[in-house]
Amino acid sequence: MPRKTSPPAAPSVRPPASELESHLGYWLRFVSNHVSIAFRAKVEAAGVSVSEWVVLRQLYDGHYTAAGAIAEAIGMTKGAVSKVVTRLEEKRLLERRILEEDRRQQGLALTARGRALVPVLAHLADENDAEFFGHLPTRRRAELLALLRELVRHHRLESVPVD
């Protein structure tokens, strides 16, 4: 019995695809990854993770703060903050106490050691920024910062990137 043959396939037409490098997101991610990796190496050399640095910095200006308030301020889950707090407590960089105004909640505060470490870590953040953005004229850096903040506002971004 003769075999049936299929009609010839239509030539495949691929829709045009934009170049990867033509996307702003590509370049933002490219720069962000390099900035983040360099900063992570700096803070880890000082004995903390980036997420620990973010929590330490949140606590630096205040007194005893509830863990839930920290989670809300930096956009992490309460569970994630709890793990970070436990690590910081083990490192003796913060302490927990029962809040006097609400005895059901614990407050978090930096220890003297934690308070002394924050300016050191902030200096590392400043150095990292200078390494990556210091070559830009002041006006261009301000423009870049303003554009990024505008994107944050427009898209209502709230979570602080920690890792």
N, C-alpha and C positions, 0 to 999 in steps of 0.2 A: 504494500500500500504506500502510495507516495506520501511523503512528509509535507505537512503544511508549513509554509514559511511565513514569518511575521513580516509586516511591512517594515521598511527601513525606519530606524529611529530618527526622530526629528533632531536636528542639531541642538545640543543643549546651549541655552543662552543663560549666562550668569549675569545677575544684576551687578551693577558696578558696586564696588566696596571701597569706602574711603580708606586712606592710608592711616595706619595706627598713629603715626606721628602728627596727624592733622587734628587730633582730639586734645582739647585742653585737659580733660580728665587724665589722659595718658601722662602729660607733662606734670600735672599736679601730683599724681601718684609717684612718678619717677623721682621728683625732687623730695616729696614727703618721705618716701622710703629711705632715701639717703640721709636726710636730716634726722629721721627717727632712729635709724640704726646707729648713727654716730652718737646721738644723745644717749641711747640705751647703753652703749658701751661705757660712756662716761659715768653715768649714775651707778651702773653695776660695779664699776671699779671702786665706787664710794660705798658699796655695800647695800644698795637698795635697787628695786625695780622701778620702772617708770610709773606703774600704778601706785606704788608706795610713795614715790615722790609727789604725785598729784594729791594724795591724801594728806601727806605731811604739809604740803603748801596750803591746802585748804584750812588746816588747823592752826597754821602759824599766826594768823592775825586775831584769832579768837580765844575764847575761854573754853570751858567744857561744852562740847557740841554732841548732840545725839547722832548715832551712826546713820539713822534714817535721813537726817538732814544732810549729811555728807553724801550719801548715795544720791539723793535728789539733786544736790548742787553739781555733782560731777557726772551724772547720768549713768551710774553703775547700778546694778541690782544690789539689794541689801545683802544677799548671799555673797556676792563678789567682794563687797566692802568688808563684810565680816571676815573673809579669808585674809584680806590685806591687813586689816586691823590686828588679827591674830599674829601675823608675821611681824608687824611693827611692834607689837607688845612683846613678842619673844626676843626681839632685838633691843628691847628697852628704849624704844624711841617714842612710845606713847603709852598712856595709862587709861584705864577705864575707872569711872566712879559712878555711883548712883547719883542721879540729878536731884538736887534738893527740891526743885519746883515740881517734879514728877517722879516719885520714888520708884515707879515701875520702869523707868528708862535709865540706861547707862549713858554717861557722857564720856566723850573722848577728849583728851588733851595731850599735848606734847610734854614729854619729860624734858629736863634740862638738856639732856643729850640730844633729843630730837630737835629742840629749839635751836641748839647750836649747829646742827647739821643742815637745817633749811637754807641759811644764807650760802653755805658752801655749795649746795646743790643748785641754788638759784644762779650762782656764779657760773657753774658748769652749763646751765641753760643759756646764759648770756654769751658765754664763749662759743657754744654751738651755733647760736644765731649769728654771731660775728663771723665765724668760719664760713657759713653758707651765704650770708646776706650782707656781710660787711663791705664787700666791694661795690655794692649798689650805692649811688648817691642818696643822701638822707631823704630827699624829695621822692625818689623812686621807691624807697623802702616804705615810706608813709603811704604812697599810692597803693602799693601791693597790699599792705596791711588793711587799708580802707576797702579795697576790692574784696579781700577775703572776708572781712567782717560783714560787708554788704551781702555776700553769698550766704553767710550764716544766718543773717536776719531774714533774707528773702525766703530761704528754705526752712526757716524755723528750726535750725539745728540746735540741739541742746546737749547731747552727750559729748563729754570731753574725751577726746581720744587718749587712751592711756597705754596702749601697747600696739 
